[in-house]
Structure formats: C-alpha cells, structure tokens
C-alpha cells in the first residue's frame, strides 16, 4: 500500500486520514475518510463499518494518506465537513455510511475569509456589492459616524499615527474629493462595513476596515466624503468571531504604506482565535492563521511560544477569577448590599453584573422613583464582573460612555425634584480574584 504521511512537527494529537483504491472504476467503492486520536505509527487502521473495505484492501492496491493534523475536535469537524461536501453517505464511490457529526469547535474557514479579504482589497467590491460615497456635514460628521457604526479594532496598536496623518493630508490636498483622489492620485480610501453583526447582544453595523480612513477624514479640514462598501448580513453571514478574523486579513499592517506585518498584531488575532474557538497553540487553525499572515518558520515558532504563554496566563487568571452567580456568591452580594445600606441609609443601591449596558435602565428607574416622591441623597452601583473580558469592557467602554449621563443627572435631579438636597454617585466593585484557590 502506498502511504503518504503529512508531517506533524507540532505533535498534534489527532489526524484525518483517507484510503483511496487505485485504478478503481467510476461508480464503484474507492474512498474512505476518517479521523483518529493518536499518531501515525500506532496499530490503528480505520473505523469503517463496511466489511467491503477490508476485503478490497486485501485484494486491491490502495493509497493511504494522512491529510490533516490538529486537535481531536478540529479533526472531528474536518472529517464531517469533508464527508458532507462529498455527499459521501449517498455516494456509491464511498465506503463511509454516514458523515459523522461536527464538534462544537466550529473553527472558521480561514482560507475562505482570506479570499474574501483579497477580493475586497483588489476589487473594492464583494459578491456583486459595489461601494458608494456618502457626504456628511463637517460639523456633525464625527457624531454621526459614532452613532451609525461600531468599530472593530483588530491590531495590537490602535492606530498607525503616520497613516492617519497621510490620509488627512491626501484628503485636504484634493479638497475632500474622493473621486479626484482616486483618479489623479491613485489613492483608494474605502471603509468596509458588515451589517447586522451581533455584538454584546445587540445587532450593529460593524466597521471591519477603514478606521484610519475615518480618522484621517474626520481630522481633515475638507473631508466630508466617505466611500463605503456595506456588506449585507445575507451576503456575509458572519458572527462577531468570524468578523474579527476577516478584519485581520483586511487590515494587515503590510497593506499599509511603509509598514510590515507586526508580530504583536498576529499574536493578538491568534489569541482571539484560540479563545473564541477553544483552540490551543498547536491547533491546525493556528498554523493556518500564521501561514495566511505570511509568517516564516522562525516567526511561527516564536509566535507559538508566545501564544502558549499568553493562553496559559489567561487560563490561570480565569481559574482565579471570582464569580457571583453561585449561591455563595449571591449571598455575599446581598451581605455587601446590606452593609452599604447601613453605611449610606439614604442611598439607592443597584446591584448587578457589569456585563451589558445596565446603567441607562437603572437611571430611568431611579428617575421614576424620584418623580414619585422618593428621597435619596446618593446612588450606588455595586457591580461584579462575570469575566475578565466583561471587566475590561466595563472600564474601556461602558463606564466612559455612561459616566457623563450620571454626572448630568446628579446635577439635574436636585433642581427638578425639590425634596432632594443633593445627589452623589459611586461605583463599587466586588472582589474579582479569589484569595484562596484551595
């Protein structure tokens, strides 16, 4: 039997294999595909329930190939995908009687997303969708853009400052005319938007490419036009996790003038890939990620070492993170609230998770209570963080966004409701780390 074994330098735990009958006639059984947890040198042969496979192997020449290496979940999903694509269970040419079942890993088709990014970068279009130019009022442009879209920042560095300055200069040189900028200067500025992507439970129009274009245009003197490529949900069908991977291919640093791909950017998207899909640094999808980001062998080795350390650190932090959705945690929350109400008898105390945007709802409820004659001198939010990601999101996004509203209302309420002498506010947080892991 001819054997073709794909190398496994990363020591992956599982593989997908294929048997092919040589010189088979069209329509007769000739293919079998499976996956196995183990290595290529063990005694495993196949898991077929079709007796014809063993009989044919004994009588005919076959080729045996190991096609893919990865985690068990990845290989289970890979087997399912390949068999389903071949419609193997219904084909007379396959020994497989079923297509198996996918793992919950659901790793994205990185090559497919890479090709989408290439199409967008080369043609400024996607599956028949063409770009268009929208003109804003210069005075309200920044506010409108912030209200209209949510940005996705995929690089480790928020912005390449020189690029924003260059775009600002180009826009002003051509008086904000994007058509002339392209025709005369051969400079293509476009913002790519995925419509209807769910982020934190809310459907948003997500900018996955063009943050520098927006910043440069907003900061320019003459820029009022933005060229958009808006891709409908029906056309892209991506969730937020896959949108991040597509954005990483659209926004390679090497695509920016005078920039090279930065290892920090690649490490960040590989880390996101592992967290989102429960992978490890040795997963096949991680190899694909590094290859598609044009990493050489030395870079791959270096990045895998760093990625392993980052994932280990994240796992240890997760183990130490203190949660409050347990019976014990809920009791601790109630005890802390009771202590606060003794310490601040005239305070309105809200207790809850920092995940999501709860503050506007609480402010509305408090306003209704004040309108009905209740008397408070302060409002306290006692919050717990359900995860590290939620904690980071709270301080980077939700708190800065909601703080001005709180400050305004605390000044407004004593003027509106005469029963109040003053109104102050506090944010208090439950402990996030366990003091004793035992």
VENSULHU-V925807 format. One record per pair of residues at least 6 apart in sequence whose C-alpha atoms are under 6 Angstrom apart, sorted by sequence separation. I is the first residue (numbers start at 1). J is the second residue. D is the distance in whole Angstrom. If there is no record, write none. Layout:
{{I | J | D} {I | J | D}}
This chain:
{{88 | 94 | 6} {120 | 126 | 6} {181 | 187 | 6} {182 | 188 | 6} {197 | 203 | 5} {217 | 223 | 5} {253 | 259 | 6} {254 | 260 | 4} {274 | 280 | 6} {324 | 330 | 6} {385 | 391 | 5} {414 | 420 | 5} {89 | 96 | 6} {174 | 181 | 6} {196 | 203 | 5} {197 | 204 | 5} {253 | 260 | 6} {254 | 261 | 5} {414 | 421 | 6} {89 | 97 | 5} {196 | 204 | 5} {253 | 261 | 5} {414 | 422 | 6} {21 | 30 | 5} {89 | 98 | 5} {196 | 205 | 5} {20 | 30 | 6} {195 | 205 | 4} {20 | 31 | 5} {194 | 205 | 6} {19 | 31 | 6} {194 | 206 | 5} {19 | 32 | 5} {193 | 206 | 5} {410 | 423 | 5} {18 | 32 | 6} {193 | 207 | 4} {18 | 33 | 4} {84 | 99 | 6} {192 | 207 | 6} {193 | 208 | 6} {17 | 33 | 6} {83 | 99 | 5} {192 | 208 | 6} {17 | 34 | 6} {192 | 209 | 5} {16 | 34 | 6} {17 | 35 | 6} {191 | 209 | 6} {16 | 35 | 4} {80 | 99 | 5} {191 | 210 | 4} {15 | 35 | 6} {80 | 100 | 5} {15 | 36 | 6} {80 | 101 | 6} {14 | 36 | 6} {80 | 102 | 6} {14 | 37 | 4} {281 | 304 | 6} {14 | 38 | 5} {13 | 38 | 6} {77 | 102 | 4} {76 | 102 | 6} {77 | 103 | 5} {76 | 103 | 6} {281 | 308 | 6} {347 | 376 | 5} {354 | 383 | 6} {73 | 103 | 5} {346 | 376 | 5} {347 | 377 | 6} {349 | 379 | 6} {353 | 383 | 5} {354 | 384 | 6} {346 | 377 | 6} {347 | 378 | 5} {348 | 379 | 5} {349 | 380 | 5} {350 | 381 | 5} {351 | 382 | 5} {352 | 383 | 5} {353 | 384 | 5} {354 | 385 | 5} {347 | 379 | 5} {349 | 381 | 6} {351 | 383 | 6} {353 | 385 | 6} {355 | 390 | 5} {192 | 228 | 6} {190 | 227 | 5} {191 | 228 | 5} {192 | 229 | 5} {193 | 230 | 5} {194 | 231 | 5} {195 | 232 | 5} {196 | 233 | 6} {190 | 228 | 6} {195 | 233 | 5} {22 | 61 | 6} {208 | 247 | 5} {22 | 62 | 5} {21 | 62 | 4} {20 | 62 | 5} {197 | 239 | 6} {20 | 63 | 5} {19 | 63 | 6} {19 | 64 | 5} {377 | 422 | 5} {378 | 423 | 5} {380 | 425 | 6} {384 | 429 | 6} {18 | 64 | 6} {176 | 222 | 5} {377 | 423 | 5} {378 | 424 | 4} {379 | 425 | 5} {380 | 426 | 5} {381 | 427 | 5} {382 | 428 | 5} {383 | 429 | 5} {384 | 430 | 5} {18 | 65 | 5} {175 | 222 | 5} {176 | 223 | 4} {378 | 425 | 5} {380 | 427 | 6} {382 | 429 | 6} {17 | 65 | 5} {164 | 212 | 5} {168 | 216 | 4} {17 | 66 | 4} {167 | 216 | 5} {168 | 217 | 6} {16 | 66 | 6} {17 | 67 | 6} {172 | 222 | 5} {16 | 67 | 6} {16 | 68 | 5} {164 | 216 | 5} {168 | 220 | 5} {171 | 223 | 6} {15 | 68 | 5} {15 | 69 | 4} {14 | 69 | 6} {151 | 206 | 6} {152 | 207 | 6} {14 | 70 | 6} {149 | 205 | 5} {150 | 206 | 5} {151 | 207 | 5} {152 | 208 | 6} {12 | 69 | 6} {14 | 71 | 6} {149 | 206 | 6} {12 | 70 | 5} {13 | 71 | 6} {14 | 72 | 5} {16 | 75 | 6} {3 | 63 | 6} {5 | 65 | 6} {6 | 66 | 6} {15 | 75 | 6} {1 | 62 | 5} {2 | 63 | 5} {3 | 64 | 5} {4 | 65 | 5} {5 | 66 | 5} {1 | 63 | 6} {3 | 65 | 6} {32 | 94 | 6} {29 | 92 | 6} {30 | 93 | 5} {31 | 94 | 5} {32 | 95 | 5} {323 | 386 | 6} {29 | 93 | 4} {30 | 94 | 6} {32 | 96 | 6} {27 | 92 | 6} {28 | 93 | 5} {29 | 94 | 5} {27 | 93 | 5} {138 | 224 | 6} {136 | 224 | 5} {135 | 224 | 6} {135 | 225 | 4} {134 | 225 | 6} {134 | 226 | 5} {133 | 226 | 6} {133 | 227 | 4} {132 | 227 | 5} {132 | 228 | 5} {131 | 228 | 5} {131 | 229 | 4} {156 | 264 | 6} {156 | 265 | 5} {155 | 265 | 5} {322 | 432 | 5} {321 | 432 | 6} {322 | 433 | 5} {321 | 433 | 5} {322 | 434 | 5} {320 | 433 | 6} {320 | 434 | 5} {117 | 249 | 6} {113 | 246 | 5} {117 | 250 | 5} {114 | 249 | 6} {107 | 277 | 6} {105 | 277 | 6} {71 | 283 | 6} {70 | 283 | 5} {70 | 284 | 5}}
